[in-house]
Amino acid sequence: MKPFITLFFLLVITSCVAQKTNDTMLNIHYEARTRGSSKELKVLGNKLEYVFNQQKKSIILTSENQKEITSVLNTIVLNKMNSFKSPSSKRSGDRALHATLKIKKQGKEYVSVTFDDGNPPTELKSLVDMLMSFIEK
């Protein structure tokens, strides 16, 4: 019985520690889709994964890259992301991919309005452009 109790507490403690570190990690998900085409970019901690129509690319972000992302994230009012205005609506006629941005921070998930891929709301433009620039390097 004692080994079972010890194992149980060990699992609980390690899961709590893991959860706490995940709250402080960068967690960003950019997704753009339309009929026949998709683009997905995920940042989790120091890893950036990009998928465009089945082609995958992974990048390890430097600590400087992470600081740049965090700096830009701190300028965005996350709880208002769902009310930012999209500057164009080409996605309504399938002339652009439907894009959304999700950011998880301190246990909460913030989701943007849908916008045209490549033309995010002004408040999100610097972040989206920065993330896309990492892929082009």
N, C-alpha and C positions, 0 to 999 in steps of 0.2 A: 504494500500500500504506500509506503514512504517513497519508493522510486516513482510511482505514478504521480504523487502530489508534487514531488520535486520537478519532474518533467513538465507538469502542467504549469507551475509557476515560472519555470524557465521560458516556456513558450509565450506566456502572457507578457513577461518582461521584455523579451526580444521583439515581440510584435509592437509593443508600445514604443520602444526605442526606434524601430524602423518607421513607424507612422510619424513620429516627431521629425525625423530627418526628411521625410517626403514632403512635409509641410513647408520646409524652407528651400526645397529644390525648385529650380525653374521647371514649370510645367505649362507648355503652350501647345495648342493644337490648331493648325490652320488647315481647312479643308475646302476644296473647290471642286464642284461637280456639274456636269451637264450630260446630256445623252452621248454616250460613247467616249467620254473623256473625264479623267479625274486627276486631281493633284492633292497630295497630302503632305504636310510638313509637321513633324512633332519634335518638340524640344523637351527632353526630360533630363534635368541635371546638366551634365556636360556633353550630352549626346544629342545630335540633330539627325533625324531620319527624314528622308525626302523620297516620295514615291510619285512618279508621273507616268501614267498609263503603263503600269507594270515594270517600269525601270526604277530600280532602287539605288539610293546613294546614302551613305552614312558618313557623318563628319563628327569628329571629337572637337568640341569647343574649348578654346583656351580659357584660362581664368579671366583674361582681359575681355574676350568676347562675352563671357557671362556677365561681367561687370557692366559692359555697354548695354546689354539687353536689360539688366536690372535697372539701370539708370533711366532708360526709355520707359520701362514699365512703370516706374515711380511717377512719371509725368501724366499717366493716363488715369482718369477717374473711373476705376473698374466697375463700380456699381451703376454707372450710367452708360456702359457699353451697349446695352440693348436699346438705347434711345438715340444713339448717334445717327446722323443723317447720311444715307448713301448718296454720293455725288452723281451717280448715273444709274440707269436701269436697263442696260443692254441685255442683262440676264433674262429679262422677261420675254425677249424674242429669241432666245438661244444664241445670241451674238457674243455672249460672254459666260464663263462658268459662274455658278452661284457659289459664293464664298462665305465662310463664317470663321470667326476666330474665337477660340475658347482658351481662357486662362484660369488656371487653378492656383489660388494663393491663400494660404492660411486656412485651409480646409473648405474654402468656398470656391465654387466654379462660376465664372463670369462668361457670358456668351454674347457675342456682338449681334447686331442686326445682319441680315443677309445683304451682301454687296457684290458688285462685279469684281471678279478676279483681276488683279492688277490696278484696281481703282477703289481702294478702301476709303472709309470715312476719314476726314482730315485728322481726327484725333488718333487714328490707328496707323496712318500712313508711314510714319517714321519707323515704327516697330515692324510692320510687314515688309517694308523696303529693306530694312536691315537683315531680317531673316532670309529674304530671298537673295541678298548679296552674298551671304555665306555659302549658298549653293553654287553660285557662279564662280567662286574662287577656285 
